[in-house]
Amino acid sequence: MHPRTPALSALASRQAGVVTRAQATALGIAAPAQRLRMRSGEWSPRLGCLVIAPQAAGRDWQDAWALGLRLGSDAIVTGPTALRLHSLPVPDTNVVCWCPPPLHLTIEGVRVLRDRAVRASSPGPAFNVADPLVALVDTLITVRETRALELLDLALQRHWLSPAEWPAAVEQRLGRGRTGAARLRMLGARVGAGTRSEAERRLHALLLGGGLGGWHCNYPLRSNSGAIVAELDFALPELKLCLEVDGRAHHSDESDFERDRVRQNAVQLMGWLVLRFTWNQIVNNPSAVMAEIRWAIALRSAA
């Protein structure tokens, strides 16, 4: 291992293990020595900076520091990196940053947004982090379309976003020629449908096509005290009948599974009949799904 200057080590410890090449040079590690450390694997390049203490912090903090050091204090870290910094778990690895016009810096591996939409953010030690809704919208316009559809469903299901919040979140993004405007208009139509996943939308279409109207989407079931016990995917309150949909990404972790079971027990104890349908059932065996629903309606109507 090559010797490291105490001053450089101290600086890196304050910057999540990240320094710029200029900082390293100023503190005694010239360019040839920097290249030698990278060839040996002791240091690694990241977004135009140097990671000299990889265990000092997670990758997202290192990326945020690197972006702030490269782009300046007016830049805003957004996209998936910002979502994870807000403890909203997404697996996407694309790095997104916003820079105010007319700044035209580029960084290899970074999608730099330069539109004029105002972005709410929180100041960090040397960088700004987009607020969760802003970061979500920036992610939706920078990932591929199929992933954007999946992420929108996830955000609605986990209440990172509500349909009521959508118009204000995208209002400044929908003008002609704005980055991602067409994508956001398409996603907005899905938000406005009132369902929270593609599986729910398909079941809703089945119900309407089968002449079974009157269902309440995302129905808030309340206890006698008025507290919300659960939000039901589809409900017929007069029959105490609800339909729950398990989408393609259902139960992404054990805690989701546990919460769902507690919720279902509470609904059933209030006298409701709960029918659950999977993505596979809705897509590949819709006639059986509709037959079960009709049977349940008949049973509850006769009770």
N, C-alpha and C positions, 0 to 999 in steps of 0.2 A: 504494500500500500504506500502511495506517495505521501509525503508530509503535507499537511494542510495548515495554513496560517490560522492562528487563533481568531483573528479578526474576521476572516472569511467564515469560519465555523460559527461564530457568534451571529453573524449576519444571516447565514442560512437558517439557523435555529429560529430566527424571528420571522422568516419568510417561508415556512413550511418545507424547508430543505431546498428551496429554489433560489438561484441567483442568476443575474444576467451575465453575459460574457464580459461586458464592460465592468461590472462590479468585481468579477474575479480578477480581471487585469489590474484594476486599481488597487486591489489588495494583495498583489504580488504573484499572481498566477498568470503568466503570459500566455498568449494564444498557443504556442507550440506545446507548453505544459498542459494546457486544457485538452488539446487533442490527444495527448498521450494518456491522460486519465480516462478519456472516453474510449479509446482503443482498449484499454485494460479492463473496462467495465466498471471501474470505480465510480465514474460519473456517467450520466446519460443525458442526451439532449431531449428537451420537451418543449414544444411550441416556441422554439427560438431561444429558450433559456437553458440553464443547466440544472439538473437535479443532482445535488452533491450529497444529500442525506435522504435517501429514498424511504427510510423508515420513519422519518420525522412526522409525516402526516399522510392522509389518504390521497389518492390520485386527484380527486375533485378539488381539494384544497390546493394541491400543487398546480393544477391547471388554472385555478382562479388567480393564484399569485402570478403565474407566468403571464397570463393575459393582462393583468393589471400592470405588471412591470413593463411589458412591451407596448401596450396601447395607451397607458396613462389613466389618470384618475377619473376622467369623464366617461370612460368606457364602462359598459355594464355586462357582467357575466350573466348569461341567460341560457335557455334551452335545458337539456337534460342535466348538465352540471349544476345549474341553479336549483332545479327541482330536488336533486339529491341533497344539496346543501340545506334545503328546507325540510329534509327528512321525508320526502315523497319518493319512494323507491321506483325507479324506472331503469331498465337495463340498457337503454340506448347509449351508444358510445360517441356519437357525433358531438363535436365541441362547437358551441355557438356563442358569439359575442356581438354586442351592438356598439357601434361607434357613432358619435354625432357627426353629421355633415359639417364641413367638407373633408373630414379626416379620411384618408384613403390608404391607410396602412393595411397590409395583408400579412397573414401568417399561414404558413403551410399547415394543412390539416385543420384549419379553423374556418367555419362559415361566419363571415363578418357581415352583419346586417347594417345598412346605412339609411334606412327609411326615416321619415320625420315623425313617426308616431311617438308620442310621449310615453315613456316607460317608467312606471313606479318601481323604485328600487330602494334597497337598504345599503348604507355605506359600510364597507368593510375596512380593514386596516390599510389597504392600498388599492382597493378595487370596490366596485359596487355590484351587488347581487340583485338581479331582477326579482320582484315579488312573485309569489307562486303562480298567480293567474297569468302574469306576463310571460313567465318562463314556459308555462304550459302552451300558450298560444304560439310562442316562438318555436317550440318543439314541433307542434302540429304542422307548421309551414315549412319545416326543414327536414323532416323525415319523409320516407317514401309514402305514397298515398295509403297503401294497405296498412302500414304501421300507424299512420295518423288515425285511421278508422278504429283500430284496436285501442289506441291510447285514449281517444275520445270516450269510447265505451267505458274503459277503466276509470277515467276521471269522473264520469257521471256516477258510476256504481259506487265509488269510494268517496263521493261527495267532495272531491277536490274542486269541483265545478258544479254549479247548479244551472238549470236552464234559465233562471231569472238573471244570472250573472253574465250570461253569454253576450247579449247585445252590447253592454258597456265594455266588455273585455275586447271586443273586435271592432268597435265603432270606428276607430281611427285607421283601421287596416283595410277597409273595404273600397276605397276610392280606386278609380281607374288607374291601372298601371302600378298599383301598390304591390309590394312583394307578398305573395301568398294570398291575394284577395280572392281569386277564383276558388282556391282550396277552402278558404274560410266560409265562403258562401255555400259551398257544397256541404261542409260540416254543419253549418248553421241550420240547414234544412233537416238534418238528422236530429239535432238538438230540439228543434221545434216540434218534432213528431211526438214528444212526450215520453218515449221509451228510452232505456239507457243502454241497450246493447243490440247488436244485429239479431241475436236470437229472439229478443223481445219484439223487435220490429217484425220478424217473420211470423211469430205467433199472433201478433196483433192483426197482421194481414190475413192469417188463417181464420181468425174469429170473425172479421168483417166479411170475408169471402163466404163463410159458412152461415151468414145471417145471424150470428150471435153478437149483437151489439149490447151497449149499456155497461160495458166494463169500465172501471175507473183505473187508469194507469198510475202507478206509484202512489197508491192510496195510503194515507197516514192513518193507521189503526191506533186509536187512543184508549187508554184505560179509563176507569170511572173518574179518576182524578184529573183527566185531561192530558196526561203525559203520553207522548208517542211511544207505543210499544214496538212498532215495526212499520216500515214502508213496504206495502205489498205490491208486487209487480203488476198484477191484475186482480181486481176485486169486484164482487157483486155483494155489496153490503147487506142488501135485503135478504140474501140467502146465506150470508156468512160463508161464502165460497171464495177462495182465492187460488190463483195460479202463480206458481213460482218458476222461474226460468234459470236453469244452470247453463250459462254460456260456455263458449269454447275455452275461456281462460278462468273458469270458475274455480274457487278455492285454491288460489295461488299459493297459500301457505296454511300451516296448521291453525294459526290463530283465526283466520277467516272461517275455517271449517267449524271451529268451536263456537264462534259467535253466531254462525248461521244456525247451528243446532239449538242453542239457547233461545234464539229468536223464534224458531219454528215451534218449540215447545210452548212458549208464551202465547203464540197465536192460537194453537190448538186448545190450550186451557181456557181460552176465551170463547170456545165453542165454534171455532171456524174449521171448515174442512179445507185442507191444503193439498193441492195437486202439484207435483213437481214434474217438470219436463226438461230433458236435456237437449242440447243442440242437435245431437244425432237423431233423437226422436222427432223433433220438429222438422228437420230437413228431410230425413229419409223415410219417416213413417207418419206423415201428417194425418192420414185417415184414422189411424189408431188414436192419435192425440185428440182429434175432434170427437171421436166416439166416446172416449173417457170423459171429456168435458160435458158432452150432452147427457151422459149417464149421471154424472154428478149433479147437473142442474135438475134432472128429473127427480133424483133422490131428495135433494134439498127442498124442492118445490112441494113434494108429497109429505114432507115431515110436518 
